[in-house]
Amino acid sequence: SFARLTGTVSTANRGGFIQFRRQLDAPVPADTGGIRLVVRGNGERYFIHLRTTGTLLPWQFYQSGFEAPGTWTEVRLPLSSFRASGSLLRATPSASTLTSVGVVAYGRDHEALLDVREIGFY
């Protein structure tokens, strides 16, 4: 089984994203190095958005991107690859403060098609 993110991403009228998000049920170990995914898609670039105890406003997040080829592929995104959405946040997220993980089609006009079989930490 897998989760599928599909639809038309449009930047018209200040739009531009589709996402699904999971709240974390338990704290992530402080020694976590990054996010691990198993994905397949349509060759487009997609993003992971992390929220933490420090991302209080709805538009605050940490973002890292990846390409999703047509076959199942493991993707590893180190926490150091995530960038803050604004200057009020620390430069990179801390594992022990993570509260949710979002899978996002974002920022440009395109047709999204992304399957996610696994999301975890390493």
Biotite code that builds the C-alpha atoms (Angstrom):
import biotite.structure as struc

atoms = struc.array([
    struc.Atom([0.000, 0.000, 0.000], chain_id="A", res_id=1, res_name="SER", atom_name="CA", element="C"),
    struc.Atom([1.059, 3.613, -0.506], chain_id="A", res_id=2, res_name="PHE", atom_name="CA", element="C"),
    struc.Atom([-0.197, 7.181, -0.326], chain_id="A", res_id=3, res_name="ALA", atom_name="CA", element="C"),
    struc.Atom([-0.735, 9.004, -3.622], chain_id="A", res_id=4, res_name="ARG", atom_name="CA", element="C"),
    struc.Atom([-0.399, 12.747, -4.117], chain_id="A", res_id=5, res_name="LEU", atom_name="CA", element="C"),
    struc.Atom([-1.988, 13.773, -7.403], chain_id="A", res_id=6, res_name="THR", atom_name="CA", element="C"),
    struc.Atom([-3.496, 16.854, -8.967], chain_id="A", res_id=7, res_name="GLY", atom_name="CA", element="C"),
    struc.Atom([-2.796, 20.069, -10.801], chain_id="A", res_id=8, res_name="THR", atom_name="CA", element="C"),
    struc.Atom([-0.465, 22.533, -9.098], chain_id="A", res_id=9, res_name="VAL", atom_name="CA", element="C"),
    struc.Atom([-1.289, 26.060, -10.211], chain_id="A", res_id=10, res_name="SER", atom_name="CA", element="C"),
    struc.Atom([0.419, 29.280, -9.234], chain_id="A", res_id=11, res_name="THR", atom_name="CA", element="C"),
    struc.Atom([-2.562, 31.332, -10.466], chain_id="A", res_id=12, res_name="ALA", atom_name="CA", element="C"),
    struc.Atom([-4.147, 33.619, -7.865], chain_id="A", res_id=13, res_name="ASN", atom_name="CA", element="C"),
    struc.Atom([-1.173, 33.174, -5.510], chain_id="A", res_id=14, res_name="ARG", atom_name="CA", element="C"),
    struc.Atom([-1.762, 29.415, -5.260], chain_id="A", res_id=15, res_name="GLY", atom_name="CA", element="C"),
    struc.Atom([0.830, 26.783, -5.807], chain_id="A", res_id=16, res_name="GLY", atom_name="CA", element="C"),
    struc.Atom([0.810, 23.641, -3.664], chain_id="A", res_id=17, res_name="PHE", atom_name="CA", element="C"),
    struc.Atom([-0.799, 20.307, -2.850], chain_id="A", res_id=18, res_name="ILE", atom_name="CA", element="C"),
    struc.Atom([0.211, 18.396, 0.260], chain_id="A", res_id=19, res_name="GLN", atom_name="CA", element="C"),
    struc.Atom([-0.492, 15.645, 2.706], chain_id="A", res_id=20, res_name="PHE", atom_name="CA", element="C"),
    struc.Atom([0.859, 15.862, 6.236], chain_id="A", res_id=21, res_name="ARG", atom_name="CA", element="C"),
    struc.Atom([1.272, 13.583, 9.226], chain_id="A", res_id=22, res_name="ARG", atom_name="CA", element="C"),
    struc.Atom([1.497, 14.734, 12.823], chain_id="A", res_id=23, res_name="GLN", atom_name="CA", element="C"),
    struc.Atom([4.159, 12.789, 14.697], chain_id="A", res_id=24, res_name="LEU", atom_name="CA", element="C"),
    struc.Atom([2.767, 10.677, 17.536], chain_id="A", res_id=25, res_name="ASP", atom_name="CA", element="C"),
    struc.Atom([6.015, 10.533, 19.509], chain_id="A", res_id=26, res_name="ALA", atom_name="CA", element="C"),
    struc.Atom([9.195, 12.600, 19.734], chain_id="A", res_id=27, res_name="PRO", atom_name="CA", element="C"),
    struc.Atom([11.898, 11.804, 17.199], chain_id="A", res_id=28, res_name="VAL", atom_name="CA", element="C"),
    struc.Atom([15.204, 10.666, 18.762], chain_id="A", res_id=29, res_name="PRO", atom_name="CA", element="C"),
    struc.Atom([17.656, 13.560, 19.140], chain_id="A", res_id=30, res_name="ALA", atom_name="CA", element="C"),
    struc.Atom([20.340, 11.672, 17.178], chain_id="A", res_id=31, res_name="ASP", atom_name="CA", element="C"),
    struc.Atom([18.161, 11.376, 14.040], chain_id="A", res_id=32, res_name="THR", atom_name="CA", element="C"),
    struc.Atom([20.145, 12.365, 10.944], chain_id="A", res_id=33, res_name="GLY", atom_name="CA", element="C"),
    struc.Atom([17.359, 12.815, 8.421], chain_id="A", res_id=34, res_name="GLY", atom_name="CA", element="C"),
    struc.Atom([14.188, 11.708, 6.673], chain_id="A", res_id=35, res_name="ILE", atom_name="CA", element="C"),
    struc.Atom([14.009, 8.471, 4.654], chain_id="A", res_id=36, res_name="ARG", atom_name="CA", element="C"),
    struc.Atom([11.364, 7.967, 1.950], chain_id="A", res_id=37, res_name="LEU", atom_name="CA", element="C"),
    struc.Atom([10.480, 5.287, -0.567], chain_id="A", res_id=38, res_name="VAL", atom_name="CA", element="C"),
    struc.Atom([8.801, 7.011, -3.527], chain_id="A", res_id=39, res_name="VAL", atom_name="CA", element="C"),
    struc.Atom([7.942, 6.792, -7.191], chain_id="A", res_id=40, res_name="ARG", atom_name="CA", element="C"),
    struc.Atom([6.507, 9.480, -9.403], chain_id="A", res_id=41, res_name="GLY", atom_name="CA", element="C"),
    struc.Atom([6.530, 11.231, -12.717], chain_id="A", res_id=42, res_name="ASN", atom_name="CA", element="C"),
    struc.Atom([10.092, 12.572, -12.676], chain_id="A", res_id=43, res_name="GLY", atom_name="CA", element="C"),
    struc.Atom([9.103, 15.905, -11.136], chain_id="A", res_id=44, res_name="GLU", atom_name="CA", element="C"),
    struc.Atom([10.643, 17.619, -8.118], chain_id="A", res_id=45, res_name="ARG", atom_name="CA", element="C"),
    struc.Atom([8.729, 17.319, -4.834], chain_id="A", res_id=46, res_name="TYR", atom_name="CA", element="C"),
    struc.Atom([9.407, 18.516, -1.313], chain_id="A", res_id=47, res_name="PHE", atom_name="CA", element="C"),
    struc.Atom([9.271, 17.478, 2.306], chain_id="A", res_id=48, res_name="ILE", atom_name="CA", element="C"),
    struc.Atom([8.087, 20.183, 4.701], chain_id="A", res_id=49, res_name="HIS", atom_name="CA", element="C"),
    struc.Atom([8.902, 19.750, 8.371], chain_id="A", res_id=50, res_name="LEU", atom_name="CA", element="C"),
    struc.Atom([7.194, 21.575, 11.178], chain_id="A", res_id=51, res_name="ARG", atom_name="CA", element="C"),
    struc.Atom([8.721, 21.898, 14.618], chain_id="A", res_id=52, res_name="THR", atom_name="CA", element="C"),
    struc.Atom([7.815, 23.294, 18.009], chain_id="A", res_id=53, res_name="THR", atom_name="CA", element="C"),
    struc.Atom([9.326, 26.553, 16.698], chain_id="A", res_id=54, res_name="GLY", atom_name="CA", element="C"),
    struc.Atom([7.150, 26.852, 13.560], chain_id="A", res_id=55, res_name="THR", atom_name="CA", element="C"),
    struc.Atom([4.224, 28.616, 15.171], chain_id="A", res_id=56, res_name="LEU", atom_name="CA", element="C"),
    struc.Atom([2.772, 30.414, 12.159], chain_id="A", res_id=57, res_name="LEU", atom_name="CA", element="C"),
    struc.Atom([0.949, 28.467, 9.401], chain_id="A", res_id=58, res_name="PRO", atom_name="CA", element="C"),
    struc.Atom([3.419, 29.586, 6.704], chain_id="A", res_id=59, res_name="TRP", atom_name="CA", element="C"),
    struc.Atom([6.542, 28.529, 8.640], chain_id="A", res_id=60, res_name="GLN", atom_name="CA", element="C"),
    struc.Atom([8.281, 25.255, 7.758], chain_id="A", res_id=61, res_name="PHE", atom_name="CA", element="C"),
    struc.Atom([11.593, 23.671, 6.806], chain_id="A", res_id=62, res_name="TYR", atom_name="CA", element="C"),
    struc.Atom([11.896, 22.431, 3.212], chain_id="A", res_id=63, res_name="GLN", atom_name="CA", element="C"),
    struc.Atom([14.073, 19.970, 1.304], chain_id="A", res_id=64, res_name="SER", atom_name="CA", element="C"),
    struc.Atom([13.449, 18.694, -2.239], chain_id="A", res_id=65, res_name="GLY", atom_name="CA", element="C"),
    struc.Atom([13.878, 15.483, -4.187], chain_id="A", res_id=66, res_name="PHE", atom_name="CA", element="C"),
    struc.Atom([13.097, 14.045, -7.612], chain_id="A", res_id=67, res_name="GLU", atom_name="CA", element="C"),
    struc.Atom([10.669, 11.125, -7.915], chain_id="A", res_id=68, res_name="ALA", atom_name="CA", element="C"),
    struc.Atom([11.518, 8.748, -10.792], chain_id="A", res_id=69, res_name="PRO", atom_name="CA", element="C"),
    struc.Atom([9.037, 6.266, -12.282], chain_id="A", res_id=70, res_name="GLY", atom_name="CA", element="C"),
    struc.Atom([10.292, 3.303, -10.221], chain_id="A", res_id=71, res_name="THR", atom_name="CA", element="C"),
    struc.Atom([10.329, 2.821, -6.446], chain_id="A", res_id=72, res_name="TRP", atom_name="CA", element="C"),
    struc.Atom([13.384, 4.643, -5.089], chain_id="A", res_id=73, res_name="THR", atom_name="CA", element="C"),
    struc.Atom([14.769, 5.300, -1.623], chain_id="A", res_id=74, res_name="GLU", atom_name="CA", element="C"),
    struc.Atom([15.425, 8.967, -0.898], chain_id="A", res_id=75, res_name="VAL", atom_name="CA", element="C"),
    struc.Atom([17.412, 10.188, 2.100], chain_id="A", res_id=76, res_name="ARG", atom_name="CA", element="C"),
    struc.Atom([17.216, 13.841, 3.080], chain_id="A", res_id=77, res_name="LEU", atom_name="CA", element="C"),
    struc.Atom([19.653, 14.870, 5.840], chain_id="A", res_id=78, res_name="PRO", atom_name="CA", element="C"),
    struc.Atom([18.238, 17.386, 8.311], chain_id="A", res_id=79, res_name="LEU", atom_name="CA", element="C"),
    struc.Atom([21.099, 19.678, 7.259], chain_id="A", res_id=80, res_name="SER", atom_name="CA", element="C"),
    struc.Atom([19.531, 19.878, 3.746], chain_id="A", res_id=81, res_name="SER", atom_name="CA", element="C"),
    struc.Atom([16.320, 21.467, 5.095], chain_id="A", res_id=82, res_name="PHE", atom_name="CA", element="C"),
    struc.Atom([16.043, 25.241, 4.790], chain_id="A", res_id=83, res_name="ARG", atom_name="CA", element="C"),
    struc.Atom([13.879, 27.516, 6.902], chain_id="A", res_id=84, res_name="ALA", atom_name="CA", element="C"),
    struc.Atom([10.994, 29.323, 5.229], chain_id="A", res_id=85, res_name="SER", atom_name="CA", element="C"),
    struc.Atom([11.899, 32.585, 6.955], chain_id="A", res_id=86, res_name="GLY", atom_name="CA", element="C"),
    struc.Atom([14.517, 34.401, 8.973], chain_id="A", res_id=87, res_name="SER", atom_name="CA", element="C"),
    struc.Atom([12.675, 34.018, 12.288], chain_id="A", res_id=88, res_name="LEU", atom_name="CA", element="C"),
    struc.Atom([13.460, 30.278, 12.372], chain_id="A", res_id=89, res_name="LEU", atom_name="CA", element="C"),
    struc.Atom([16.755, 28.626, 13.258], chain_id="A", res_id=90, res_name="ARG", atom_name="CA", element="C"),
    struc.Atom([18.798, 27.723, 10.160], chain_id="A", res_id=91, res_name="ALA", atom_name="CA", element="C"),
    struc.Atom([18.117, 23.963, 10.226], chain_id="A", res_id=92, res_name="THR", atom_name="CA", element="C"),
    struc.Atom([15.583, 21.913, 12.186], chain_id="A", res_id=93, res_name="PRO", atom_name="CA", element="C"),
    struc.Atom([16.465, 19.982, 15.318], chain_id="A", res_id=94, res_name="SER", atom_name="CA", element="C"),
    struc.Atom([15.269, 16.360, 15.326], chain_id="A", res_id=95, res_name="ALA", atom_name="CA", element="C"),
    struc.Atom([13.950, 16.494, 18.872], chain_id="A", res_id=96, res_name="SER", atom_name="CA", element="C"),
    struc.Atom([11.620, 19.408, 17.992], chain_id="A", res_id=97, res_name="THR", atom_name="CA", element="C"),
    struc.Atom([9.905, 17.837, 14.935], chain_id="A", res_id=98, res_name="LEU", atom_name="CA", element="C"),
    struc.Atom([6.104, 17.767, 15.118], chain_id="A", res_id=99, res_name="THR", atom_name="CA", element="C"),
    struc.Atom([4.981, 16.861, 11.563], chain_id="A", res_id=100, res_name="SER", atom_name="CA", element="C"),
    struc.Atom([6.139, 15.756, 8.113], chain_id="A", res_id=101, res_name="VAL", atom_name="CA", element="C"),
    struc.Atom([4.434, 17.017, 4.952], chain_id="A", res_id=102, res_name="GLY", atom_name="CA", element="C"),
    struc.Atom([4.833, 15.724, 1.390], chain_id="A", res_id=103, res_name="VAL", atom_name="CA", element="C"),
    struc.Atom([4.356, 18.614, -1.015], chain_id="A", res_id=104, res_name="VAL", atom_name="CA", element="C"),
    struc.Atom([3.986, 19.393, -4.716], chain_id="A", res_id=105, res_name="ALA", atom_name="CA", element="C"),
    struc.Atom([4.929, 23.047, -4.723], chain_id="A", res_id=106, res_name="TYR", atom_name="CA", element="C"),
    struc.Atom([5.897, 26.265, -6.396], chain_id="A", res_id=107, res_name="GLY", atom_name="CA", element="C"),
    struc.Atom([5.380, 25.860, -10.137], chain_id="A", res_id=108, res_name="ARG", atom_name="CA", element="C"),
    struc.Atom([2.639, 24.909, -12.577], chain_id="A", res_id=109, res_name="ASP", atom_name="CA", element="C"),
    struc.Atom([2.687, 21.137, -13.155], chain_id="A", res_id=110, res_name="HIS", atom_name="CA", element="C"),
    struc.Atom([0.776, 17.878, -12.853], chain_id="A", res_id=111, res_name="GLU", atom_name="CA", element="C"),
    struc.Atom([1.681, 16.123, -9.617], chain_id="A", res_id=112, res_name="ALA", atom_name="CA", element="C"),
    struc.Atom([1.862, 12.346, -9.371], chain_id="A", res_id=113, res_name="LEU", atom_name="CA", element="C"),
    struc.Atom([3.796, 11.026, -6.399], chain_id="A", res_id=114, res_name="LEU", atom_name="CA", element="C"),
    struc.Atom([3.419, 7.705, -4.574], chain_id="A", res_id=115, res_name="ASP", atom_name="CA", element="C"),
    struc.Atom([4.930, 7.366, -1.090], chain_id="A", res_id=116, res_name="VAL", atom_name="CA", element="C"),
    struc.Atom([5.322, 3.850, 0.296], chain_id="A", res_id=117, res_name="ARG", atom_name="CA", element="C"),
    struc.Atom([7.427, 4.675, 3.371], chain_id="A", res_id=118, res_name="GLU", atom_name="CA", element="C"),
    struc.Atom([8.385, 7.702, 5.464], chain_id="A", res_id=119, res_name="ILE", atom_name="CA", element="C"),
    struc.Atom([10.751, 7.290, 8.355], chain_id="A", res_id=120, res_name="GLY", atom_name="CA", element="C"),
    struc.Atom([13.863, 8.592, 10.051], chain_id="A", res_id=121, res_name="PHE", atom_name="CA", element="C"),
    struc.Atom([17.485, 7.520, 10.013], chain_id="A", res_id=122, res_name="TYR", atom_name="CA", element="C"),
])
